[in-house]
Amino acid sequence: MPDLAKSFAGHLAECRLSANTRESYLHDVVDYLSYLERNRLGTPLGVDAAAVTSYLGHLEARGRSPSTVARHLASLRAFYRYLYRERLIERDPTEKVPAPRAERAAPSVLTPDEVERLLRAAAGHKAGDRRDLAMLEVLYGAGIRVSELCALDVDDLNLSIGYVRCREESRERVVPLGRLALKALEDYLALARPELLKGREERALFVNQRGGRLTRQGCWKIIKARARAANLEERLTPHTLRHSFAVHLLENGADLKAVQKMLGHVNAATTQIYARATRVGQLREVYAKAHPRA
């Protein structure tokens, strides 16, 4: 990794950003530095806005979506703000580079029947089956992120009251769990987790086959395998169960503010996308029932 990227990584470690955001910023900056070097456009300390625009055009030519290109630009802006504060550059080349207009796509959502298919694909009596079912039930039953699921400790779970506590950097929220998620967790804790631990001491709620904390990559690999077994692989993204949790709650009359709180959204506008998806689904249902050519 180039020296500038290393120093930027040190700066990011001191910022109040999520681990995912820090990782994303650094990945994008390293990719940008490689692009400058490959194309002999100069060092990041000496380039102008044309080099940044060229890089963004390169991303578009590779088929990157407007939202992805906008994310890369945000990463470069953070990088150049850091260089400017450190007095390594006199002008920020990203200052006048316009961000591409990114249309926010509708969330990918499973139907309740598809969720059932996915959960059935994880049903079984092996330790791995019980763990996977509990994971899927919590992801769908609490609407938490995959990264939050992997960060859960056993102490974050309260089975008697029926809630799970999620922590993200300095924020914390408590999300209720339904009876099926609680049953899956009880079975996992009693019948599967001890077998997976193999006598090890571990705080993590969800553990891998070696008894260590399950990583985000390991969790996503499990989800994809279960989705493939249910013939739903193309319908699933890392956030699909979280999106489905929100939309299904709103479709069944849940209050938008309550859903916002459970999802941990600071801004209500972020939750509004689920309300729009719900309205579109309801309109489609009305159309299908009423239009003679539906």
C-alpha positions in Angstrom: 0.0 0.0 0.0 1.4 3.4 -0.9 2.6 5.7 1.9 -0.2 8.2 1.4 -2.8 5.4 1.6 -1.2 4.2 4.8 -1.3 7.6 6.4 -4.9 8.1 5.3 -5.7 4.7 6.9 -4.2 6.0 10.1 -6.4 9.1 9.9 -9.5 7.1 9.2 -8.8 4.9 12.3 -9.2 8.1 14.4 -12.4 9.2 12.8 -15.9 8.3 14.2 -16.8 6.2 11.2 -18.1 2.7 11.0 -15.7 -0.1 10.2 -17.4 -0.7 6.8 -17.1 3.0 5.9 -13.4 3.1 6.7 -12.8 -0.1 4.7 -14.8 1.4 1.8 -12.9 4.7 1.8 -9.5 3.0 1.9 -10.4 0.5 -0.8 -11.6 3.3 -3.2 -8.5 5.4 -2.5 -6.1 2.5 -3.2 -7.9 1.8 -6.4 -7.6 5.5 -7.4 -3.9 5.6 -6.7 -3.4 2.5 -8.8 -5.3 4.1 -11.6 -3.1 7.2 -11.5 0.0 5.1 -11.6 -1.1 2.8 -14.4 -2.1 5.7 -16.6 0.9 7.9 -15.7 -1.3 10.8 -14.7 1.0 11.9 -11.9 1.0 11.7 -8.1 -2.2 12.4 -6.1 -0.4 15.5 -4.7 0.0 17.1 -8.1 -3.1 16.2 -10.2 -6.0 18.4 -11.0 -9.8 17.9 -11.3 -9.2 16.4 -14.8 -7.5 13.4 -13.3 -10.3 12.8 -10.9 -12.9 13.2 -13.6 -10.9 10.7 -15.8 -10.9 8.2 -13.0 -14.7 8.5 -12.5 -15.2 8.1 -16.2 -13.1 5.0 -16.1 -15.4 3.6 -13.4 -18.5 4.4 -15.5 -16.8 2.7 -18.6 -16.4 -0.4 -16.5 -20.2 -0.5 -15.9 -20.2 0.9 -12.3 -23.6 2.3 -11.3 -24.0 6.1 -10.6 -24.3 5.3 -6.8 -21.0 3.4 -6.9 -19.3 6.2 -8.8 -20.7 8.7 -6.3 -19.4 6.6 -3.4 -15.9 6.6 -5.0 -16.0 10.4 -5.3 -17.0 10.7 -1.7 -14.0 8.6 -0.7 -11.7 10.8 -2.8 -13.1 13.9 -1.2 -12.4 12.5 2.2 -8.9 11.7 1.1 -8.2 15.1 -0.4 -9.7 16.9 2.6 -7.2 15.0 4.7 -4.3 15.9 2.4 -5.4 19.6 2.5 -5.6 19.6 6.3 -2.1 18.1 6.5 -0.9 20.9 4.1 0.3 18.4 1.6 -1.8 20.1 -1.2 -2.8 23.7 -1.8 -6.1 23.0 -3.6 -8.5 20.1 -3.4 -9.0 18.7 -7.0 -12.3 17.2 -6.1 -13.8 20.5 -5.0 -15.5 21.3 -8.3 -16.1 17.8 -9.6 -19.9 17.2 -9.7 -21.2 14.0 -8.3 -23.2 11.8 -10.6 -26.9 11.8 -9.9 -27.7 8.5 -8.4 -31.3 7.3 -8.4 -32.1 5.3 -5.3 -33.2 1.9 -6.4 -36.1 0.2 -4.8 -35.0 -2.2 -2.1 -34.7 -5.9 -3.0 -37.5 -7.6 -1.0 -38.6 -11.2 -0.7 -42.3 -12.2 -0.4 -43.4 -13.8 2.8 -43.6 -17.2 0.9 -40.0 -16.7 -0.3 -38.8 -16.0 3.2 -40.5 -19.3 4.3 -38.7 -21.1 1.5 -35.3 -19.7 2.6 -35.9 -20.7 6.3 -37.0 -24.2 5.3 -33.8 -24.5 3.4 -31.9 -24.1 6.7 -34.0 -26.5 8.7 -32.2 -29.6 10.0 -30.8 -31.2 13.1 -27.1 -30.7 12.5 -25.3 -28.0 14.5 -24.7 -26.0 11.4 -28.4 -26.2 10.4 -29.5 -24.9 13.8 -27.0 -22.1 13.7 -28.0 -21.1 10.1 -31.7 -21.1 10.9 -31.2 -19.0 14.0 -29.1 -16.5 12.0 -31.7 -16.2 9.3 -34.5 -15.9 11.8 -32.7 -13.0 13.6 -31.8 -11.2 10.3 -35.4 -11.3 9.2 -37.0 -11.1 12.6 -35.0 -8.1 13.8 -34.0 -6.5 10.6 -30.4 -6.1 11.6 -27.4 -5.8 9.3 -25.1 -8.8 8.6 -22.3 -6.9 10.2 -24.4 -6.3 13.3 -25.3 -10.0 13.5 -21.7 -11.0 13.5 -20.9 -8.5 16.2 -23.5 -9.8 18.6 -22.3 -11.4 21.8 -24.3 -13.9 23.9 -24.8 -11.1 26.5 -26.6 -9.0 23.8 -29.5 -11.5 23.8 -32.3 -11.6 26.3 -34.5 -14.6 25.6 -36.8 -14.2 28.6 -37.9 -10.7 27.6 -37.4 -11.3 23.8 -35.0 -8.7 22.5 -31.5 -8.3 21.0 -29.2 -5.4 21.6 -27.2 -4.0 18.6 -24.2 -1.7 19.0 -22.8 0.3 16.1 -19.8 2.5 17.0 -21.3 4.9 19.7 -24.9 4.1 19.0 -27.0 1.3 20.6 -30.5 0.1 20.0 -32.8 -2.7 21.3 -34.9 -4.6 18.8 -37.7 -7.1 19.8 -37.6 -10.7 18.5 -40.6 -12.8 17.6 -41.4 -16.2 19.0 -40.0 -18.2 16.0 -36.7 -16.3 16.2 -36.5 -16.9 19.9 -37.3 -20.6 19.5 -34.5 -21.0 16.8 -32.1 -19.2 19.1 -33.0 -21.4 22.1 -32.4 -24.5 20.0 -29.1 -23.1 18.7 -27.8 -22.2 22.2 -28.8 -25.4 23.8 -28.1 -28.0 21.0 -25.7 -26.5 18.5 -23.4 -23.8 19.9 -21.8 -26.0 22.5 -21.0 -28.5 19.8 -19.4 -25.8 17.5 -17.4 -24.3 20.4 -15.7 -27.7 21.1 -14.9 -26.6 24.7 -13.7 -23.1 23.8 -14.6 -19.9 25.6 -16.2 -17.4 23.2 -18.3 -14.3 23.7 -19.7 -14.3 20.2 -23.3 -15.4 19.8 -22.7 -16.9 16.3 -19.6 -19.0 15.8 -18.1 -20.9 12.9 -17.1 -24.5 12.6 -13.8 -23.9 14.5 -15.6 -22.2 17.4 -14.5 -18.7 16.6 -16.6 -15.6 15.9 -18.4 -15.8 12.6 -17.1 -13.2 10.1 -19.2 -11.1 7.8 -17.8 -12.9 4.8 -18.5 -16.3 6.5 -22.0 -15.3 7.3 -22.7 -14.1 3.8 -21.3 -17.3 2.4 -23.8 -19.3 4.6 -26.7 -17.1 3.5 -25.9 -17.6 -0.2 -25.6 -21.3 0.2 -29.1 -21.4 1.9 -30.5 -19.1 -0.8 -29.1 -21.4 -3.5 -30.8 -24.4 -1.9 -34.1 -22.5 -1.9 -33.5 -21.3 -5.5 -33.4 -17.7 -4.3 -29.8 -16.9 -4.9 -30.5 -14.2 -7.6 -33.0 -12.6 -5.3 -30.7 -12.1 -2.3 -28.3 -9.3 -1.4 -26.6 -8.8 2.0 -29.5 -6.5 2.9 -32.5 -8.4 1.4 -33.7 -9.8 4.7 -33.4 -6.4 6.4 -35.4 -4.8 3.5 -38.0 -7.5 3.7 -38.3 -7.0 7.5 -39.1 -3.3 7.0 -41.5 -3.6 4.1 -43.4 -6.5 5.6 -43.9 -4.6 8.8 -45.1 -1.5 7.0 -47.4 -3.6 4.8 -49.0 -5.0 7.9 -49.7 -1.6 9.5 -46.5 -0.8 11.5 -45.8 2.8 12.3 -43.0 4.3 10.2 -41.2 5.9 13.2 -41.2 2.5 15.0 -39.7 0.8 12.0 -37.1 3.7 11.7 -36.1 3.1 15.4 -35.8 -0.7 14.9 -33.7 -0.3 11.8 -31.4 2.3 13.6 -31.9 5.0 11.0 -30.9 8.4 12.2 -32.7 10.1 9.3 -36.4 9.4 8.7 -35.8 10.0 5.0 -33.8 6.7 4.8 -36.8 4.8 6.1 -39.1 6.5 3.6 -37.8 4.3 0.8 -39.6 1.3 2.4 -42.8 3.2 2.7 -42.6 4.0 -1.1 -42.0 0.3 -1.8 -45.0 -0.6 0.3 -47.3 1.8 -1.6 -46.1 0.5 -5.0 -46.8 -3.1 -3.8 -50.3 -2.1 -2.6 -51.0 -0.3 -5.9 -49.9 -3.3 -7.9 -52.2 -5.5 -5.8 -55.2 -3.1 -6.4 -54.4 -3.0 -10.1 -54.2 -6.8 -10.4 -57.6 -7.2 -8.7 -59.4 -4.4 -10.5 -58.0 -4.0 -14.0 -59.7 -6.2 -16.7 -56.4 -6.6 -18.6 -54.3 -7.3 -15.5 
